Amino acid sequence: MSAFDPGAGTRVRIDIPDENDPDHDTYHGRHGVVEGVMQDDASETTGDEQDDRLYRVTFDDGTTTDFRRRDLRPPLDQ
């Protein structure tokens, strides 16, 4: 996988490939813009320092949700 690391203002696509994930139907394939990047301490549980960043994404319909880096990809509609 490439070193895609979105910052504020970056257009992204949500990728949740696991169809059993409760967020799959709601978010998989949707596009939006990263509005901000926040920090927390999730890596203490997961062991992955990338999990310490939460990306606040505003979708094209105006709704906003936070995601981990693993759920973000470059947009398909560049």
C-alpha positions as CSV (number, residue, x, y, z in Angstrom):
1,M,0.0,0.0,0.0
2,S,1.2,3.5,-0.7
3,A,2.1,6.1,1.9
4,F,-1.2,7.9,1.6
5,D,-1.5,10.2,4.6
6,P,-4.3,12.6,4.3
7,G,-4.2,16.0,6.0
8,A,-6.9,18.6,6.4
9,G,-8.4,19.5,3.1
10,T,-7.6,16.2,1.4
11,R,-10.5,14.5,-0.5
12,V,-10.8,10.8,0.6
13,R,-12.8,7.7,0.0
14,I,-13.9,5.5,2.9
15,D,-12.8,1.8,2.5
16,I,-14.3,-0.7,4.9
17,P,-14.0,-3.9,2.9
18,D,-15.3,-6.2,5.7
19,E,-19.0,-6.6,5.0
20,N,-19.5,-7.8,8.6
21,D,-18.2,-4.5,10.0
22,P,-21.2,-2.6,11.3
23,D,-20.0,0.5,9.5
24,H,-19.6,-1.1,6.1
25,D,-23.1,-0.4,4.7
26,T,-23.2,3.1,6.1
27,Y,-19.7,4.4,5.0
28,H,-17.9,2.1,2.5
29,G,-17.3,3.8,-0.8
30,R,-18.4,7.3,0.4
31,H,-16.3,10.3,-0.5
32,G,-15.6,13.4,1.6
33,V,-13.0,15.9,2.8
34,V,-10.7,15.6,5.8
35,E,-11.7,18.6,8.0
36,G,-9.2,17.9,10.7
37,V,-6.9,15.4,12.4
38,M,-7.1,14.7,16.1
39,Q,-5.0,12.7,18.5
40,D,-5.9,10.1,21.0
41,D,-4.2,7.1,22.6
42,A,-5.7,4.2,20.7
43,S,-2.2,2.7,20.0
44,E,-2.0,1.7,23.7
45,T,-4.7,-0.8,22.8
46,T,-3.8,-1.7,19.2
47,G,0.0,-1.4,19.2
48,D,-0.1,0.7,16.0
49,E,0.9,4.3,16.4
50,Q,-1.1,5.3,13.3
51,D,-4.2,4.5,15.4
52,D,-3.5,7.6,17.5
53,R,-4.9,9.8,14.7
54,L,-8.6,10.3,14.1
55,Y,-9.5,11.9,10.8
56,R,-12.7,14.0,10.8
57,V,-14.3,13.5,7.4
58,T,-17.2,15.7,6.1
59,F,-19.1,13.9,3.4
60,D,-20.6,15.4,0.3
61,D,-24.0,15.5,2.0
62,G,-22.6,17.6,4.9
63,T,-22.5,14.8,7.6
64,T,-19.3,14.4,9.6
65,T,-17.8,11.2,11.0
66,D,-14.3,10.3,12.5
67,F,-12.2,7.5,11.0
68,R,-8.8,5.8,11.5
69,R,-6.2,6.0,8.8
70,R,-6.8,2.3,7.8
71,D,-10.3,3.3,6.5
72,L,-9.1,6.1,4.2
73,R,-8.1,5.9,0.6
74,P,-7.5,8.3,-2.3
75,P,-10.8,9.2,-4.0
76,L,-12.1,7.5,-7.1
77,D,-13.5,10.7,-8.5
78,Q,-10.3,12.8,-8.7
